[in-house]
Amino acid sequence: MSAERFTLDTNILVYSVEPAADARFSIASDIMDRAPHCDCPIALQAISEFYVAVIRKRKLTVLEAAAQANDWLVAFTPMAASAVAIRMALRCAAEGRASYWDALLAATAAEAGCHAILSEDMANGSVLFGVRIVNPFAGGVLSAAAEALLAG
């Protein structure tokens, strides 16, 4: 049986470079160490949002953030949002089912064949465009569902 394909939300990337995030830093760092060895493409959206977030919050310098983003572009297979994914996200957001950015990530992940998104920002266990949301931080340790994805 092959492992499930999954992707990462921006919050995982941000926590992985933010030691002040305590337990989340440790869990996110573990995820970022293991995920490139799994079937885990990464959305260009998540890389872009990471860059903006860490610069805005002054967690990294511009050069550090750019270097980290470039490293992840090498370590992961990038996945881009298509026009179809954007239309799906617009419709979903207009219907009030999710924020535009969450819907765009889920639609992009669905197009790429992902079965799950590791995210703290969306409702754990919910499904959007056929993609399951898994909160890896449930209970202050790497959740069992996230562990199962990373074990693949």
FENJO-V934373 format. One record per pair of residues at least 24 apart in sequence whose C-alpha atoms are under 6 Angstrom apart, sorted by the first residue. I is the first residue (numbers start at 1). GAP is how many residues later the second one is. D is the distance in Angstrom with one decimal. If there is no record, write none. Layout:
I:GAP:D
I:GAP:D
This chain:
3:149:4.6
5:34:4.9
5:35:5.8
5:109:4.6
5:110:5.6
6:34:5.1
6:108:4.7
6:109:5.6
6:110:4.6
6:111:5.5
7:33:5.1
7:34:5.7
7:35:5.7
7:110:4.9
8:109:5.5
8:110:4.9
9:110:5.1
10:36:4.7
10:40:5.7
14:36:5.9
27:115:5.9
36:39:5.9
36:40:5.6
41:35:5.6
41:36:4.7
41:37:5.6
42:36:5.0
42:37:5.8
43:35:5.7
43:36:4.7
43:37:5.9
44:35:5.9
44:36:5.6
81:27:5.2
